[in-house]
Amino acid sequence: MNQPHTFVAADAVASLHLFREKSPLIHCLTNDVVQTFTANVLLALGASPAMVIDPDEAAQFSAIADAVLVNVGTLTHSRSTAMLAAVHAAGKAQRAWTLDPVAVGALTFRTEFCQQLLEHRPAAIRGNASEIMALARQATSGRGVDSLHDSALALDAARLLASTTGAIVAVTGETDYVTDGQRVLAVAGGSPLMTRVVGTGCALSAVVAGFAALPGDRLTHVASACRIMSLAGERAAMAAAGPGSFVALFLDELFTLEVQG
């Protein structure tokens, strides 16, 4: 079995430049708690965010967006209809879409719904260890959005999920692991302050959605999304006094970020 390869900031140079050049339009069907923060993160990186949730409009918009994010954080039955319509339209239009299976394994409706979504072949999946293990139908424990597992413990589940769905799977934690089922990239970095702010994980999923839609090696692009976010978090934390100042500094770091090759 292939061992994880360490992915460093310099490895993300080409993906970041391509992302800024393409400035992708990203359709975010995401949870109500994080919409503003997610939009600000994407704007800071040079992308164009949009949140369209009506089922008819969601399908229409997903066919013209460059990338689609489905985040089930505040899932409702009506929103699930819009999400299914969006991924179906994205598939027909050959648009890459990304799944963030928030709290899957902890609650029945979202767990069953995300299993249904997997049939529509996501380009990428981003979740914490407990979510990825539950999505792969492995025994797990979690507390809502909080993982009770280290990301390394979910690596076999991530490989399995990638192999069975064709998606690039990113399991995030103190070290992020990104896999296509064969290759594994280990992405270190970040700051504990990122866990003290609502929405950094959900915003990462939106960034992953945009990077997963870029032409080229999708595994490298998704790992780049993870490293860019963790690098901005590291740099922001150095000057932050706490979570409040961290948010502003984090957005500034994303806006000005230059990765050295």
C-alpha positions as CSV (number, residue, x, y, z in Angstrom):
1,M,0.0,0.0,0.0
2,N,1.4,3.4,-1.0
3,Q,2.6,5.5,1.9
4,P,1.5,9.2,2.2
5,H,3.7,11.6,0.4
6,T,4.3,14.9,2.2
7,F,2.7,17.8,0.2
8,V,4.3,21.2,0.9
9,A,3.4,24.8,0.1
10,A,5.6,24.9,-2.9
11,D,3.7,22.0,-4.5
12,A,0.6,24.3,-4.6
13,V,2.1,27.1,-6.7
14,A,0.7,25.9,-10.1
15,S,-2.7,25.1,-8.8
16,L,-3.1,28.5,-7.0
17,H,-2.0,30.4,-10.1
18,L,-4.4,28.4,-12.3
19,F,-7.3,29.0,-9.8
20,R,-6.7,32.8,-9.8
21,E,-6.4,32.8,-13.6
22,K,-9.7,30.8,-14.1
23,S,-11.6,32.7,-11.3
24,P,-14.2,29.9,-11.1
25,L,-17.9,30.5,-10.6
26,I,-18.7,28.3,-7.6
27,H,-22.3,27.3,-6.8
28,C,-22.4,26.8,-3.1
29,L,-25.4,24.8,-1.7
30,T,-24.1,25.2,1.8
31,N,-25.4,25.6,5.3
32,D,-27.0,28.7,6.6
33,V,-24.4,29.3,9.3
34,V,-21.4,29.7,7.0
35,Q,-22.7,31.3,3.8
36,T,-21.1,34.8,4.3
37,F,-17.8,33.5,5.5
38,T,-17.6,31.0,2.7
39,A,-18.4,33.7,0.1
40,N,-15.7,36.0,1.6
41,V,-13.1,33.2,1.5
42,L,-13.8,32.5,-2.2
43,L,-13.8,36.2,-3.0
44,A,-10.5,36.6,-1.2
45,L,-8.9,33.9,-3.3
46,G,-10.3,35.3,-6.5
47,A,-13.3,33.1,-7.2
48,S,-16.9,34.1,-7.7
49,P,-19.3,32.5,-5.2
50,A,-23.1,32.1,-5.6
51,M,-25.7,30.6,-3.3
52,V,-28.8,29.5,-5.3
53,I,-31.1,27.1,-3.4
54,D,-34.5,27.0,-5.2
55,P,-34.7,23.5,-6.8
56,D,-35.5,24.8,-10.3
57,E,-32.9,27.6,-10.2
58,A,-30.3,25.3,-8.5
59,A,-30.5,22.9,-11.4
60,Q,-30.2,25.6,-14.0
61,F,-27.3,27.4,-12.2
62,S,-25.3,24.2,-11.6
63,A,-25.3,23.6,-15.3
64,I,-23.5,26.9,-16.0
65,A,-21.3,27.2,-12.9
66,D,-17.7,26.0,-13.0
67,A,-18.0,24.0,-9.8
68,V,-20.7,23.0,-7.3
69,L,-20.5,22.4,-3.6
70,V,-23.1,20.4,-1.7
71,N,-22.8,20.9,2.1
72,V,-25.4,19.2,4.2
73,G,-24.8,21.1,7.4
74,T,-28.3,22.6,7.7
75,L,-30.1,19.9,5.6
76,T,-33.9,20.1,5.2
77,H,-36.2,18.0,3.0
78,S,-36.8,20.9,0.6
79,R,-33.0,21.7,0.4
80,S,-32.3,18.0,-0.3
81,T,-34.6,18.3,-3.4
82,A,-32.5,21.3,-4.6
83,M,-29.3,19.5,-4.0
84,L,-30.3,16.4,-5.9
85,A,-31.5,18.6,-8.8
86,A,-28.2,20.5,-8.7
87,V,-25.9,17.4,-8.8
88,H,-28.1,15.8,-11.5
89,A,-27.8,18.9,-13.7
90,A,-24.1,19.2,-12.9
91,G,-23.6,15.6,-14.0
92,K,-25.4,16.2,-17.3
93,A,-23.4,19.3,-18.0
94,Q,-20.1,17.6,-16.9
95,R,-19.5,20.0,-14.1
96,A,-17.4,18.9,-11.2
97,W,-19.2,18.8,-7.8
98,T,-17.9,18.3,-4.3
99,L,-19.6,16.8,-1.2
100,D,-19.2,18.0,2.4
101,P,-21.0,15.3,4.5
102,V,-21.4,17.4,7.6
103,A,-22.3,15.2,10.6
104,V,-22.9,12.1,8.5
105,G,-23.0,9.1,10.8
106,A,-24.5,11.1,13.7
107,L,-28.0,11.7,12.1
108,T,-30.0,9.3,10.0
109,F,-31.6,11.6,7.4
110,R,-28.3,13.2,6.2
111,T,-26.5,9.9,6.4
112,E,-29.0,8.2,4.0
113,F,-29.1,11.3,1.8
114,C,-25.4,11.4,1.4
115,Q,-25.3,7.8,0.4
116,Q,-27.8,8.6,-2.2
117,L,-25.7,11.6,-3.4
118,L,-22.7,9.3,-3.9
119,E,-24.6,7.6,-6.8
120,H,-24.1,10.9,-8.7
121,R,-20.3,10.6,-8.6
122,P,-18.8,13.6,-6.9
123,A,-15.5,14.9,-8.1
124,A,-14.3,15.4,-4.5
125,I,-15.4,14.7,-0.9
126,R,-14.1,16.7,2.0
127,G,-14.9,15.7,5.6
128,N,-13.4,15.0,9.0
129,A,-12.3,11.5,10.0
130,S,-15.7,10.5,11.6
131,E,-17.6,11.7,8.6
132,I,-15.4,10.0,6.0
133,M,-15.5,6.7,8.0
134,A,-19.3,6.9,8.3
135,L,-19.6,7.7,4.6
136,A,-17.5,4.6,3.8
137,R,-19.9,2.6,6.1
138,Q,-17.3,1.9,8.7
139,A,-17.9,1.9,12.4
140,T,-17.3,5.4,13.8
141,S,-18.1,7.8,16.6
142,G,-18.6,11.5,16.3
143,R,-20.4,14.4,18.0
144,G,-22.2,16.3,15.3
145,V,-19.6,18.2,13.3
146,D,-16.8,17.2,15.7
147,S,-14.7,14.2,14.9
148,L,-13.7,11.8,17.7
149,H,-11.0,10.2,15.4
150,D,-7.6,11.3,14.2
151,S,-7.5,11.9,10.5
152,A,-4.9,9.1,10.1
153,L,-7.3,6.6,11.4
154,A,-9.7,7.4,8.5
155,L,-7.1,6.9,5.8
156,D,-8.2,3.4,4.9
157,A,-11.8,4.6,4.7
158,A,-10.8,7.5,2.5
159,R,-8.9,5.2,0.2
160,L,-11.9,2.9,0.0
161,L,-14.3,5.8,-0.6
162,A,-12.1,7.2,-3.3
163,S,-11.8,3.8,-5.0
164,T,-15.6,3.1,-5.0
165,T,-16.8,6.6,-6.0
166,G,-14.0,7.8,-8.2
167,A,-13.8,11.0,-6.1
168,I,-10.7,12.6,-4.6
169,V,-11.2,12.2,-0.9
170,A,-9.8,14.7,1.6
171,V,-10.0,13.7,5.3
172,T,-9.0,16.7,7.3
173,G,-7.6,17.2,10.8
174,E,-4.3,18.2,12.3
175,T,-2.8,16.6,9.2
176,D,-5.0,16.4,6.1
177,Y,-4.8,13.3,3.9
178,V,-5.9,13.5,0.3
179,T,-6.3,10.4,-1.8
180,D,-7.5,9.0,-5.2
181,G,-7.6,5.5,-3.8
182,Q,-4.0,4.8,-4.7
183,R,-1.8,7.9,-4.2
184,V,-2.0,9.7,-0.8
185,L,-0.8,13.2,-0.1
186,A,-0.3,14.3,3.5
187,V,-0.9,18.1,4.1
188,A,0.3,19.5,7.4
189,G,-0.1,22.9,8.8
190,G,-2.9,25.2,10.0
191,S,-3.6,26.6,13.4
192,P,-5.8,25.7,16.4
193,L,-7.5,29.1,15.9
194,M,-9.1,27.7,12.8
195,T,-11.2,25.4,15.0
196,R,-12.4,28.4,17.1
197,V,-14.1,30.1,14.1
198,V,-17.3,28.9,12.6
199,G,-17.0,27.9,9.0
200,T,-13.3,27.2,8.2
201,G,-14.0,23.6,7.4
202,C,-17.1,24.4,5.3
203,A,-15.2,27.2,3.5
204,L,-12.4,24.7,2.8
205,S,-14.9,22.5,1.1
206,A,-16.0,25.4,-1.1
207,V,-12.3,26.0,-2.0
208,V,-11.9,22.3,-2.7
209,A,-14.9,22.4,-5.0
210,G,-13.3,25.2,-7.0
211,F,-9.9,23.5,-7.2
212,A,-11.4,20.2,-8.1
213,A,-12.9,21.7,-11.2
214,L,-9.5,22.9,-12.5
215,P,-8.0,21.1,-15.5
216,G,-5.0,18.8,-14.7
217,D,-4.3,16.4,-11.8
218,R,-7.3,16.6,-9.5
219,L,-5.4,15.0,-6.6
220,T,-2.7,17.8,-6.7
221,H,-5.4,20.5,-7.0
222,V,-7.4,19.3,-4.0
223,A,-4.2,18.9,-1.9
224,S,-3.3,22.5,-3.0
225,A,-6.6,23.8,-1.7
226,C,-6.0,22.2,1.7
227,R,-2.4,23.6,1.9
228,I,-3.4,27.1,0.8
229,M,-6.1,27.3,3.5
230,S,-3.8,25.8,6.2
231,L,-0.9,28.2,5.2
232,A,-3.2,31.2,5.4
233,G,-4.3,30.0,8.8
234,E,-0.7,29.7,10.0
235,R,0.2,33.1,8.9
236,A,-3.0,34.8,10.3
237,A,-2.5,33.1,13.7
238,M,0.9,34.6,14.1
239,A,-0.6,38.1,14.4
240,A,-4.0,37.3,15.8
241,A,-5.0,38.1,19.4
242,G,-7.9,35.7,19.2
243,P,-10.7,34.4,17.0
244,G,-12.1,37.8,16.1
245,S,-8.9,39.3,14.8
246,F,-8.0,35.9,13.2
247,V,-11.0,36.0,10.8
248,A,-9.9,39.4,9.3
249,L,-6.3,38.4,9.1
250,F,-7.2,35.0,7.6
251,L,-9.1,36.7,4.8
252,D,-6.3,39.2,4.2
253,E,-3.8,36.3,4.0
254,L,-5.9,34.5,1.4
255,F,-6.1,37.7,-0.6
256,T,-2.4,38.4,-0.6
257,L,-1.1,34.8,-0.5
258,E,1.9,34.1,-2.6
259,V,3.3,30.6,-2.5
260,Q,7.0,30.3,-3.3
261,G,8.0,27.7,-5.8
